[in-house]
């Protein structure tokens, strides 16, 4: 229902009178990006409370509720929020509030904190506030929907900005909030304090929510907006080796020196320039005093990735004060584990559990600490990692397996009563404990039963490989029973078949099969294992009818024009990275599937030239085009991986081994569709 538009005192900056000039609807919400709490939440709340009336002259709202994140996740207190509300009211009225007016405002407006940063907890607060309430959600970008699990970015040019992290969750919040507001006949203001989203995909995502209106408040000459606008271009320039040009552009930008250094450090991530990255971090080090805790976690993580654990330890904050972002808290917890700092582990574990109890990485971190503690038990009676956050089941497993007289079958049976996930965790723990006690054969038998597990298959396979190696070195299996190894190797290969992206397991298995590890056993075991796999049968995918359609690319002007447009766009972007760069949909005049098929046939022709050298540069361009279009296709979505494999093969023929290796690693990352998604014990 369209309501009467409110009229407010004229002010500078965000003016509710202008924004709500055409009225508003109850049962709807607005997402406002940018601006301060006082400017957006304060002015909107006090303005609508005083000016929004119905046809009979009655106030539309019974009151307002300002919802803040949990106390430990925000710098905004209830009192500071109310002070912002008072200042906003005075700006709108043009005069200071009297004590009765301030008292009346306190009666009309409730300020509450949510118990966690789970969107479901936020919605519970909204429901409890009742009918005809004006709901204002402050710092909305901090909340998370546990059902959303964003895949990790990969590739040198893959840039996941801050807006890429919060936009999907704010979108989910809006989608779930509107039905609640409609049920309660209320109105919602969702305030995102960050710089407004600039990516077309993110803007489109936010604007897709029904009954939610989106606006961004931009700041002139904003350093952050300048950084976001140039991030993708600078990343492409780094990919081409034009680092000196990026440095020049950063120096000529409006960014302060510390922001320039921070941006360049992030741009170099994953490029292999570890020495240069560490030098930049050391230059940034004096500027880190007083920076937000999340920024310190990020820089410490980058230092550790670049190979300097000592520098990372110096930068990583001791506490978690003011951090309310799930990603940075989880990164801090992981880095504390890598640095073997139990005090930090305990603090980060407590904060993640308080704000994001649903975090799969929190549960995985606790399980990993348990496994590492059990693996160390044979070396000493003390454990390496703290039990902070451990459940009673974690502690029971650790206590049971601390004994040298442990009956593994009894331990696994007891854990079975707790649930299937706990049974699997107990199985891995028993395999590790058996290995540490020197029972290699028993450890291999226990671990081999679990290599197919989605949750613990990797740990089981690593334990299995270590146990097999020990068995071979100690010659525990007589020559006439070497076939016993076949089953163990078969289960290890089955894990790799499901997780081809796991380079660490693949390397360990390759090392195990080497002459140095298993002598002349390696080749026969490998051959027999392959025969076992073949005996199970292989199903080949049949080509679809659509893929068999014949099209002459030269005669299809739309396809040809589309390819030219994509190549020109690559040139404007400064390059393209297969598997990462995605072309804008509007560049494609023909069907994406038809374009990909045509490019694929062209690449096959290039590969099939007999007696002629392959035009490697042209082939790389065509593969990049197909990879950039595949995400828009409906039927040929996997053709990019096939073409990249062909490209890698040709690079190998041309003896460009490093480029082929990089392409192979990219393919493995592209194939990793949440391979380690975790929903284990809580």
Secondary structure per residue as TSV (DSSP state, phi and psi in degrees):
chain	resnum	aa	ss	phi	psi
A	1	X	-	360.0	127.8
A	2	X	B	-71.4	129.8
A	3	X	-	-102.6	163.0
A	4	X	-	-65.0	134.8
A	5	X	-	-73.1	139.6
A	6	X	-	-80.3	156.7
A	7	X	-	-122.5	125.3
A	8	X	-	-120.3	163.9
A	9	X	-	-64.1	136.8
A	10	X	-	-64.0	131.7
A	11	X	-	-140.7	167.5
A	12	X	S	-92.4	153.5
A	13	X	S	84.5	-150.9
A	14	X	S	-65.3	122.7
A	15	X	-	-120.1	110.8
A	16	X	H	-56.8	-30.2
A	17	X	H	-63.0	-38.0
A	18	X	H	-76.5	-41.5
A	19	X	H	-65.9	-40.2
A	20	X	T	-99.9	27.3
A	21	X	T	-59.9	-31.1
A	22	X	T	-99.4	16.6
A	23	X	-	83.5	-171.4
A	24	X	-	-156.5	168.3
A	25	X	B	-113.8	132.8
A	26	X	T	-70.7	151.6
A	27	X	T	83.0	12.0
A	28	X	-	-128.0	178.4
A	29	X	E	-146.4	158.7
A	30	X	E	-121.6	136.0
A	31	X	E	-104.6	114.6
A	32	X	E	-112.1	121.2
A	33	X	E	-103.6	135.7
A	34	X	S	90.7	173.0
A	35	X	S	80.9	165.6
A	36	X	-	-92.3	170.1
A	37	X	I	-59.7	-43.4
A	38	X	I	-63.6	-46.6
A	39	X	I	-67.8	-41.5
A	40	X	I	-94.6	-62.2
A	41	X	I	-68.7	-48.7
A	42	X	I	-58.7	-51.0
A	43	X	H	-67.6	-39.8
A	44	X	H	-66.7	-45.4
A	45	X	H	-62.4	-54.1
A	46	X	H	-68.0	-33.4
A	47	X	H	-67.5	-48.3
A	48	X	H	-69.3	-35.5
A	49	X	H	-60.4	-39.1
A	50	X	H	-86.9	-27.0
A	51	X	H	-114.0	-17.6
A	52	X	-	-82.9	111.8
A	53	X	B	-131.3	157.9
A	54	X	-	-92.6	-171.7
A	55	X	T	-64.1	-23.6
A	56	X	T	-93.3	6.2
A	57	X	S	82.5	11.8
A	58	X	-	-94.3	149.8
A	59	X	B	-64.4	138.5
A	60	X	S	-71.8	-33.0
A	61	X	-	-111.7	141.3
A	62	X	S	-76.7	-15.2
A	63	X	E	164.8	-177.0
A	64	X	E	-129.3	154.5
A	65	X	E	-130.6	122.9
A	66	X	E	-99.4	119.7
A	67	X	E	-101.9	122.4
A	68	X	E	-106.5	156.3
A	69	X	-	-62.6	170.9
A	70	X	-	-53.5	150.4
A	71	X	G	-53.6	-39.6
A	72	X	G	-77.0	-8.8
A	73	X	G	-109.8	7.6
A	74	X	-	-145.4	151.4
A	75	X	S	-87.5	-7.3
A	76	X	-	-88.3	119.7
A	77	X	-	-94.5	168.2
A	78	X	H	-61.4	-39.4
A	79	X	H	-70.6	-41.1
A	80	X	H	-67.1	-33.4
A	81	X	H	-65.4	-39.5
A	82	X	H	-70.5	-34.5
A	83	X	H	-61.7	-40.1
A	84	X	H	-63.6	-37.0
A	85	X	H	-65.8	-41.7
A	86	X	H	-63.2	-46.0
A	87	X	H	-61.0	-41.2
A	88	X	H	-64.1	-39.9
A	89	X	H	-63.3	-41.8
A	90	X	H	-65.4	-36.0
A	91	X	H	-64.5	-40.2
A	92	X	H	-70.9	-39.0
A	93	X	H	-82.6	-25.9
A	94	X	T	84.3	9.9
A	95	X	S	-153.2	163.2
A	96	X	-	-71.6	151.6
A	97	X	-	-78.1	142.7
A	98	X	-	-81.0	164.8
A	99	X	H	-60.6	-41.8
A	100	X	H	-62.1	-38.0
A	101	X	H	-65.4	-41.3
A	102	X	H	-65.2	-39.8
A	103	X	H	-63.7	-41.0
A	104	X	H	-64.6	-37.4
A	105	X	H	-65.1	-39.3
A	106	X	H	-66.3	-29.9
A	107	X	H	-75.4	-31.9
A	108	X	H	-82.0	-28.6
A	109	X	E	-115.0	123.9
A	110	X	E	-101.9	140.3
A	111	X	E	-120.4	119.9
A	112	X	E	-130.4	155.4
A	113	X	E	-107.0	141.6
A	114	X	-	-77.1	161.3
A	115	X	S	-82.1	-23.5
A	116	X	S	-151.0	-177.5
A	117	X	S	-103.1	23.5
A	118	X	B	-83.3	129.9
A	119	X	H	-58.7	-33.3
A	120	X	H	-62.9	-37.0
A	121	X	H	-67.2	-37.3
A	122	X	H	-61.3	-44.6
A	123	X	H	-65.8	-32.9
A	124	X	H	-62.3	-40.2
A	125	X	H	-62.4	-43.3
A	126	X	H	-60.2	-44.6
A	127	X	H	-62.8	-39.4
A	128	X	H	-66.3	-22.1
A	129	X	T	-73.8	-17.7
A	130	X	-	90.4	-168.7
A	131	X	S	-79.9	154.6
A	132	X	S	51.5	46.2
A	133	X	E	-106.8	147.1
A	134	X	E	-91.6	113.1
A	135	X	E	-103.2	121.4
A	136	X	E	-116.6	118.0
A	137	X	E	-100.7	110.9
A	138	X	T	-86.8	150.4
A	139	X	T	51.2	47.0
A	140	X	G	-63.1	-25.5
A	141	X	G	-69.9	-10.8
A	142	X	G	-80.4	-20.4
A	143	X	-	-76.9	151.5
A	144	X	B	-132.7	144.6
A	145	X	-	-100.0	112.9
A	146	X	T	-63.1	-16.4
A	147	X	T	-76.2	-16.1
A	148	X	-	-93.5	123.7
A	149	X	-	-128.4	96.9
A	150	X	-	-71.8	130.3
A	151	X	-	-66.5	148.2
A	152	X	-	-66.1	141.3
A	153	X	-	-70.1	148.6
A	154	X	-	-139.9	163.1
A	155	X	S	92.9	152.4
A	156	X	T	-66.3	-36.3
A	157	X	T	-92.2	1.5
A	158	X	-	-76.2	114.0
A	159	X	-	-115.1	115.5
A	160	X	-	-103.7	103.4
A	161	X	-	-81.0	175.5
A	162	X	H	-59.8	-39.5
A	163	X	H	-67.0	-29.2
A	164	X	H	-65.0	-28.1
A	165	X	H	-80.2	-42.7
A	166	X	H	-89.8	-25.1
A	167	X	H	-57.2	-48.1
A	168	X	H	-60.8	-35.4
A	169	X	H	-75.1	-38.8
A	170	X	H	-66.2	-36.3
A	171	X	H	-61.6	-46.0
A	172	X	H	-62.0	-39.9
A	173	X	H	-59.2	-47.3
A	174	X	H	-61.8	-41.4
A	175	X	H	-62.9	-36.3
A	176	X	H	-85.3	-25.1
A	177	X	H	-75.0	-40.6
A	178	X	H	-57.4	-48.1
A	179	X	H	-58.5	-34.9
A	180	X	H	-68.0	-42.5
A	181	X	H	-65.1	-38.6
A	182	X	H	-66.2	-38.4
A	183	X	H	-65.6	-36.8
A	184	X	H	-96.5	0.6
A	185	X	T	56.9	44.0
A	186	X	-	-116.2	-174.4
A	187	X	E	-135.0	143.1
A	188	X	E	-121.9	136.8
A	189	X	E	-114.5	116.1
A	190	X	E	-104.4	110.2
A	191	X	E	-102.9	118.1
A	192	X	E	-103.7	112.3
A	193	X	-	-74.1	-17.5
A	194	X	S	-67.9	168.2
A	195	X	-	-57.2	136.7
A	196	X	-	-55.0	145.1
A	197	X	-	-59.7	137.6
A	198	X	-	-114.6	-25.9
A	199	X	S	-64.1	130.2
A	200	X	H	-54.2	-38.1
A	201	X	H	-65.2	-40.6
A	202	X	H	-70.8	-39.5
A	203	X	H	-62.6	-43.6
A	204	X	H	-62.6	-38.6
A	205	X	H	-63.1	-47.5
A	206	X	H	-63.2	-40.3
A	207	X	H	-77.4	-4.9
A	208	X	T	-82.8	-7.8
A	209	X	S	-78.6	126.0
A	210	X	T	-69.5	136.5
A	211	X	T	65.7	21.3
A	212	X	E	-124.6	130.5
A	213	X	E	-110.3	138.8
A	214	X	E	-120.2	136.1
A	215	X	E	-144.0	151.2
A	216	X	E	-123.0	133.0
A	217	X	-	-100.3	108.6
A	218	X	-	-95.2	149.3
A	219	X	-	-110.2	129.9
A	220	X	T	-64.6	139.5
A	221	X	T	55.5	35.9
A	222	X	-	-73.8	121.9
A	223	X	H	-59.2	-39.2
A	224	X	H	-66.1	-41.8
A	225	X	H	-65.3	-36.7
A	226	X	H	-63.7	-40.1
A	227	X	H	-65.3	-45.4
A	228	X	H	-62.8	-40.1
A	229	X	H	-65.0	-31.1
A	230	X	H	-102.2	-6.4
A	231	X	H	-56.7	-48.1
A	232	X	H	-66.8	-40.6
A	233	X	H	-63.8	-44.5
A	234	X	H	-63.3	-36.8
A	235	X	H	-64.0	-40.5
A	236	X	H	-64.5	-37.7
A	237	X	H	-66.1	-38.4
A	238	X	H	-63.3	-39.8
A	239	X	H	-58.8	-35.4
A	240	X	T	-84.7	1.6
A	241	X	T	83.9	12.0
A	242	X	-	-92.5	51.1
A	243	X	H	-65.7	-39.2
A	244	X	H	-61.5	-36.1
A	245	X	H	-68.0	-38.3
A	246	X	H	-62.8	-43.1
A	247	X	H	-60.8	-42.2
A	248	X	H	-62.3	-44.3
A	249	X	H	-65.5	-38.5
A	250	X	H	-63.9	-42.1
A	251	X	H	-65.4	-30.7
A	252	X	H	-85.5	-4.7
A	253	X	S	-81.6	176.5
A	254	X	S	-84.8	2.0
A	255	X	-	-72.6	138.4
A	256	X	-	-65.8	164.0
A	257	X	H	-58.2	-40.9
A	258	X	H	-66.0	-35.6
A	259	X	H	-70.2	-35.7
A	260	X	H	-61.3	-48.1
A	261	X	H	-63.3	-44.1
A	262	X	H	-61.5	-43.1
A	263	X	H	-64.2	-43.3
A	264	X	H	-66.4	-36.7
A	265	X	H	-60.8	-43.4
A	266	X	H	-68.9	-34.9
A	267	X	H	-67.0	-31.0
A	268	X	H	-82.6	-9.8
A	269	X	T	-58.1	128.9
A	270	X	T	81.7	2.8
A	271	X	T	-93.7	-7.3
A	272	X	T	88.8	-0.9
A	273	X	-	-86.4	60.2
A	274	X	H	-65.7	-41.1
A	275	X	H	-61.7	-45.9
A	276	X	H	-65.7	-38.3
A	277	X	H	-61.5	-46.1
A	278	X	H	-65.0	-36.3
A	279	X	H	-64.7	-40.6
A	280	X	H	-65.6	-39.3
A	281	X	H	-64.0	-39.7
A	282	X	H	-65.7	-34.6
A	283	X	H	-69.7	-33.0
A	284	X	H	-76.5	-24.4
A	285	X	H	-47.9	-47.9
A	286	X	T	-64.8	-20.2
A	287	X	T	-90.7	-0.4
A	288	X	-	-83.4	-16.2
A	289	X	T	-61.0	126.3
A	290	X	T	88.6	-6.4
A	291	X	-	-72.8	158.6
A	292	X	-	-61.0	151.4
A	293	X	H	-60.7	-37.8
A	294	X	H	-62.2	-36.5
A	295	X	H	-66.2	-37.4
A	296	X	H	-65.8	-39.9
A	297	X	H	-62.0	-43.0
A	298	X	H	-62.8	-48.0
A	299	X	H	-65.4	-39.9
A	300	X	H	-61.8	-40.7
A	301	X	H	-63.4	-41.5
A	302	X	H	-65.7	-36.9
A	303	X	H	-64.7	-41.4
A	304	X	H	-66.7	-41.9
A	305	X	H	-62.8	-32.1
A	306	X	T	-80.7	-5.3
A	307	X	T	106.0	10.2
A	308	X	-	-116.8	90.0
A	309	X	H	-67.3	-34.4
A	310	X	H	-65.1	-43.8
A	311	X	H	-65.1	-40.6
A	312	X	H	-60.9	-40.4
A	313	X	H	-64.6	-35.0
A	314	X	H	-68.4	-36.0
A	315	X	H	-87.5	-35.6
A	316	X	S	-59.1	124.2
A	317	X	-	-64.0	150.6
A	318	X	S	-73.1	-32.5
A	319	X	S	-120.9	-172.5
A	320	X	-	-123.4	24.1
A	321	X	T	-57.3	125.2
A	322	X	T	80.2	-1.1
A	323	X	-	-86.6	122.4
A	324	X	-	-125.8	13.4
A	325	X	-	-98.8	125.9
A	326	X	H	-59.7	-45.1
A	327	X	H	-60.9	-43.6
A	328	X	H	-74.5	-34.0
A	329	X	H	-65.3	-41.7
A	330	X	H	-66.7	-37.4
A	331	X	H	-66.7	-39.3
A	332	X	H	-63.0	-40.7
A	333	X	H	-64.0	-44.2
A	334	X	H	-64.6	-42.6
A	335	X	H	-66.4	-38.6
A	336	X	H	-60.5	-37.0
A	337	X	H	-66.6	-43.6
A	338	X	H	-62.4	-35.5
A	339	X	T	-84.4	-3.6
A	340	X	T	56.3	44.5
A	341	X	-	-106.4	99.0
A	342	X	H	-66.7	-33.0
A	343	X	H	-63.9	-45.4
A	344	X	H	-67.6	-40.0
A	345	X	H	-56.2	-45.6
A	346	X	H	-63.0	-41.4
A	347	X	H	-69.1	-44.9
A	348	X	H	-68.6	-38.9
A	349	X	H	-59.4	-45.1
A	350	X	H	-62.6	-42.5
A	351	X	H	-70.8	-41.7
A	352	X	H	-62.9	-41.9
A	353	X	H	-63.4	-36.2
A	354	X	H	-69.7	-42.6
A	355	X	H	-96.2	-32.8
A	356	X	-	-135.3	64.0
A	357	X	T	-60.6	-20.5
A	358	X	T	-82.8	-3.1
A	359	X	-	-58.7	118.9
A	360	X	H	-67.0	-29.4
A	361	X	H	-72.4	-26.1
A	362	X	H	-67.4	-46.4
A	363	X	H	-65.1	-40.7
A	364	X	H	-64.0	-37.4
A	365	X	H	-64.9	-42.2
A	366	X	H	-65.6	-44.2
A	367	X	H	-61.7	-40.8
A	368	X	H	-66.2	-38.1
A	369	X	H	-63.2	-40.0
A	370	X	H	-61.8	-46.3
A	371	X	H	-62.8	-41.9
A	372	X	H	-69.3	-34.9
A	373	X	H	-63.3	-44.4
A	374	X	H	-66.4	-37.8
A	375	X	H	-65.8	-21.7
A	376	X	H	-93.1	-11.5
A	377	X	T	-56.9	-32.9
A	378	X	T	-71.5	-25.0
A	379	X	T	-78.5	-34.4
A	380	X	-	-158.2	166.2
A	381	X	S	-79.3	-11.4
A	382	X	S	-95.3	154.0
A	383	X	-	-96.9	159.5
A	384	X	S	-83.7	-39.0
A	385	X	S	-114.7	152.5
A	386	X	-	-64.8	153.4
A	387	X	-	-94.9	16.8
A	388	X	T	-54.8	126.8
A	389	X	T	86.7	-7.7
A	390	X	-	-63.2	140.6
A	391	X	-	-81.6	173.3
A	392	X	H	-60.2	-33.9
A	393	X	H	-66.2	-42.0
A	394	X	H	-57.8	-47.9
A	395	X	H	-66.3	-36.7
A	396	X	H	-64.4	-44.2
A	397	X	H	-61.0	-44.4
A	398	X	H	-63.8	-41.4
A	399	X	H	-67.6	-42.6
A	400	X	H	-61.2	-42.6
A	401	X	H	-84.5	-3.4
A	402	X	T	-73.6	-20.4
A	403	X	S	-80.6	140.9
A	404	X	T	-75.7	-12.9
A	405	X	T	-103.8	27.1
A	406	X	-	-64.9	135.5
A	407	X	-	-98.6	103.8
A	408	X	H	-62.3	-36.2
A	409	X	H	-62.3	-40.2
A	410	X	H	-66.5	-41.1
A	411	X	H	-62.0	-46.4
A	412	X	H	-65.4	-39.3
A	413	X	H	-64.0	-40.9
A	414	X	H	-64.0	-42.2
A	415	X	H	-67.9	-27.3
A	416	X	H	-59.2	-33.7
A	417	X	T	-70.3	-18.2
A	418	X	T	-84.4	-19.3
A	419	X	-	136.2	160.7
A	420	X	H	-63.0	-38.5
A	421	X	H	-64.1	-39.9
A	422	X	H	-69.2	-34.9
A	423	X	H	-61.1	-43.9
A	424	X	H	-66.2	-41.7
A	425	X	H	-62.6	-42.9
A	426	X	H	-62.4	-36.5
A	427	X	H	-63.4	-45.4
A	428	X	H	-63.2	-42.7
A	429	X	H	-59.5	-43.1
A	430	X	H	-65.5	-39.7
A	431	X	H	-62.5	-42.8
A	432	X	H	-64.0	-42.9
A	433	X	H	-66.6	-40.6
A	434	X	H	-62.4	-40.8
A	435	X	H	-64.1	-43.4
A	436	X	H	-66.5	-25.7
A	437	X	T	-87.0	-2.8
A	438	X	T	92.8	6.2
A	439	X	-	-90.6	70.3
A	440	X	H	-62.5	-43.5
A	441	X	H	-63.4	-45.2
A	442	X	H	-65.0	-39.2
A	443	X	H	-62.2	-43.2
A	444	X	H	-64.4	-40.9
A	445	X	H	-64.8	-41.4
A	446	X	H	-67.6	-46.6
A	447	X	H	-65.3	-36.1
A	448	X	H	-64.1	-19.9
A	449	X	T	-77.8	-7.9
A	450	X	S	-125.0	5.7
A	451	X	T	-66.8	-17.9
A	452	X	T	-88.7	-2.0
A	453	X	-	-68.8	134.8
A	454	X	T	-68.6	-31.5
A	455	X	T	-86.8	-45.6
A	456	X	T	-121.9	13.8
A	457	X	H	-60.3	-37.3
A	458	X	H	-66.6	-48.4
A	459	X	H	-62.2	-39.5
A	460	X	H	-64.2	-41.7
A	461	X	H	-66.9	-40.3
A	462	X	H	-63.5	-41.1
A	463	X	H	-64.8	-40.1
A	464	X	H	-60.5	-46.7
A	465	X	H	-62.8	-43.3
A	466	X	H	-62.8	-39.3
A	467	X	H	-68.1	-41.0
A	468	X	H	-61.6	-43.2
A	469	X	H	-59.8	-43.7
A	470	X	H	-63.8	-40.8
A	471	X	H	-61.6	-41.2
A	472	X	H	-68.3	-43.1
A	473	X	H	-64.0	-37.5
A	474	X	H	-88.3	-3.3
A	475	X	T	51.5	50.9
A	476	X	-	-74.6	-22.0
A	477	X	S	-107.6	122.9
A	478	X	-	-62.4	160.4
A	479	X	G	-58.4	-37.2
A	480	X	G	-76.3	-2.1
A	481	X	G	-125.0	25.4
A	482	X	T	-64.2	-18.1
A	483	X	T	-62.3	-17.2
A	484	X	H	-61.8	-26.5
A	485	X	H	-68.5	-24.4
A	486	X	H	-58.8	-43.8
A	487	X	H	-63.2	-43.2
A	488	X	H	-61.9	-46.1
A	489	X	H	-66.3	-35.9
A	490	X	H	-60.6	-43.6
A	491	X	H	-67.9	-33.7
A	492	X	H	-66.9	-42.2
A	493	X	H	-66.1	-34.3
A	494	X	H	-64.4	-36.2
A	495	X	H	-62.6	-46.2
A	496	X	H	-65.1	-30.6
A	497	X	H	-63.0	-34.8
A	498	X	H	-85.6	-21.3
A	499	X	-	-133.2	67.6
A	500	X	T	-66.0	-15.6
A	501	X	T	-79.3	-7.8
A	502	X	-	-82.8	86.8
A	503	X	H	-64.6	-32.8
A	504	X	H	-65.9	-45.9
A	505	X	H	-66.0	-41.0
A	506	X	H	-60.8	-42.6
A	507	X	H	-65.0	-41.6
A	508	X	H	-66.5	-37.2
A	509	X	H	-69.2	-40.5
A	510	X	H	-61.7	-43.4
A	511	X	H	-62.7	-39.6
A	512	X	H	-63.5	-35.4
A	513	X	T	-82.5	-2.2
A	514	X	S	-71.8	161.8
A	515	X	H	-61.3	-36.2
A	516	X	H	-62.3	-32.7
A	517	X	H	-88.9	-45.8
A	518	X	H	-125.9	14.7
A	519	X	T	60.0	-135.0
A	520	X	T	-86.8	10.7
A	521	X	H	-80.3	-27.1
A	522	X	H	-56.2	-53.4
A	523	X	H	-64.1	-48.9
A	524	X	H	-62.3	-38.9
A	525	X	H	-64.3	-42.7
A	526	X	H	-63.0	-42.7
A	527	X	H	-64.1	-45.3
A	528	X	H	-64.3	-38.5
A	529	X	H	-64.1	-42.1
A	530	X	H	-62.6	-40.3
A	531	X	H	-63.2	-38.2
A	532	X	H	-61.6	-41.9
A	533	X	H	-67.3	-41.7
A	534	X	H	-64.9	-36.3
A	535	X	H	-61.1	-27.4
A	536	X	T	-72.1	-18.5
A	537	X	-	96.5	150.4
A	538	X	-	-128.8	132.5
A	539	X	-	-105.7	120.3
A	540	X	-	-94.6	137.6
A	541	X	-	-74.3	132.7
A	542	X	-	-85.4	141.3
A	543	X	-	-64.7	143.7
A	544	X	-	-75.7	159.4
A	545	X	T	-61.0	-36.2
A	546	X	G	-64.2	-37.5
A	547	X	G	-70.6	-17.4
A	548	X	G	-89.6	-6.0
A	549	X	-	-61.1	138.9
A	550	X	-	-95.2	132.4
A	551	X	-	-139.1	135.6
A	552	X	-	-94.7	109.3
A	553	X	T	-61.2	-34.5
A	554	X	T	-64.7	-32.5
A	555	X	T	-89.8	-9.1
A	556	X	-	-98.2	96.4
A	557	X	H	-65.2	-33.7
A	558	X	H	-65.7	-41.7
A	559	X	H	-65.6	-45.3
A	560	X	H	-62.1	-43.7
A	561	X	H	-65.0	-38.9
A	562	X	H	-61.8	-44.0
A	563	X	H	-63.5	-42.1
A	564	X	H	-62.1	-41.2
A	565	X	H	-63.7	-40.7
A	566	X	H	-66.0	-41.1
A	567	X	H	-64.1	-39.5
A	568	X	H	-65.0	-37.9
A	569	X	H	-66.0	-39.3
A	570	X	H	-56.0	-45.0
A	571	X	H	-62.5	-39.6
A	572	X	H	-66.9	-34.7
A	573	X	H	-77.9	-15.1
A	574	X	T	91.7	10.7
A	575	X	-	139.3	177.2
A	576	X	-	-146.1	147.4
A	577	X	-	-121.8	116.6
A	578	X	T	-55.8	133.6
A	579	X	T	87.8	-10.2
A	580	X	T	-121.3	-51.3
A	581	X	-	-72.4	128.9
A	582	X	-	-121.4	126.5
A	583	X	-	-75.5	149.6
A	584	X	-	-62.7	139.4
A	585	X	G	-62.4	-32.3
A	586	X	G	-69.5	-12.3
A	587	X	G	-76.1	-16.8
A	588	X	-	-94.6	111.2
A	589	X	-	-84.4	-28.5
A	590	X	S	-101.4	173.5
A	591	X	-	-62.6	132.4
A	592	X	H	-54.7	-38.9
A	593	X	H	-62.1	-42.3
A	594	X	H	-65.8	-38.9
A	595	X	H	-65.4	-45.5
A	596	X	H	-61.9	-41.9
A	597	X	H	-62.8	-41.4
A	598	X	H	-65.2	-44.2
A	599	X	H	-64.3	-39.4
A	600	X	H	-61.4	-43.8
A	601	X	H	-63.4	-37.8
A	602	X	H	-64.4	-42.3
A	603	X	H	-64.4	-39.9
A	604	X	H	-63.1	-37.4
A	605	X	H	-65.9	-40.0
A	606	X	H	-61.4	-43.0
A	607	X	H	-67.6	-28.2
A	608	X	T	-88.9	2.6
A	609	X	-	-66.8	122.3
A	610	X	S	-97.9	134.5
A	611	X	S	75.9	7.5
A	612	X	S	-127.6	149.6
A	613	X	-	-73.7	140.6
A	614	X	-	-75.5	133.3
A	615	X	-	-76.4	92.1
A	616	X	H	-66.1	-38.8
A	617	X	H	-64.3	-45.7
A	618	X	H	-65.1	-38.9
A	619	X	H	-62.2	-42.7
A	620	X	H	-62.7	-38.5
A	621	X	H	-63.8	-44.1
A	622	X	H	-67.7	-39.4
A	623	X	H	-62.8	-41.2
A	624	X	H	-63.1	-38.9
A	625	X	H	-62.6	-48.9
A	626	X	H	-61.1	-42.4
A	627	X	H	-64.9	-34.0
A	628	X	H	-73.8	-23.0
A	629	X	H	-96.7	-26.4
A	630	X	H	-51.6	-39.9
A	631	X	T	-59.5	-20.3
A	632	X	T	-89.8	-11.6
A	633	X	-	-77.9	159.8
A	634	X	S	-104.1	-37.3
A	635	X	S	-108.4	-23.6
A	636	X	-	-109.8	36.8
A	637	X	T	-70.3	-19.2
A	638	X	T	-102.4	2.6
A	639	X	H	-66.6	-25.7
A	640	X	H	-61.9	-40.9
A	641	X	H	-65.6	-41.3
A	642	X	H	-62.4	-43.5
A	643	X	H	-67.7	-35.8
A	644	X	H	-66.2	-34.3
A	645	X	H	-64.7	-42.5
A	646	X	H	-61.3	-41.8
A	647	X	H	-63.0	-42.5
A	648	X	H	-62.4	-39.6
A	649	X	H	-63.2	-42.5
A	650	X	H	-67.7	-37.8
A	651	X	H	-62.2	-36.8
A	652	X	H	-65.6	-43.2
A	653	X	H	-59.0	-37.6
A	654	X	T	-81.4	4.7
A	655	X	T	64.7	26.6
A	656	X	-	-96.5	70.8
A	657	X	H	-67.7	-38.5
A	658	X	H	-66.3	-40.9
A	659	X	H	-63.8	-39.8
A	660	X	H	-64.5	-40.5
A	661	X	H	-62.9	-44.9
A	662	X	H	-59.2	-40.8
A	663	X	H	-66.8	-39.5
A	664	X	H	-62.8	-42.5
A	665	X	H	-64.6	-36.9
A	666	X	H	-63.8	-40.9
A	667	X	H	-62.4	-42.5
A	668	X	H	-63.4	-39.6
A	669	X	H	-67.7	-38.6
A	670	X	H	-63.8	-32.8
A	671	X	T	-80.9	-5.3
A	672	X	-	-86.2	87.8
A	673	X	S	-95.4	78.2
A	674	X	S	60.1	46.9
A	675	X	T	-61.9	-27.8
A	676	X	T	-112.3	32.9
A	677	X	-	-56.1	136.2
A	678	X	-	-126.9	130.6
A	679	X	-	-140.9	45.9
A	680	X	-	-82.3	-155.7
A	681	X	-	-59.1	144.5
A	682	X	-	-116.4	360.0
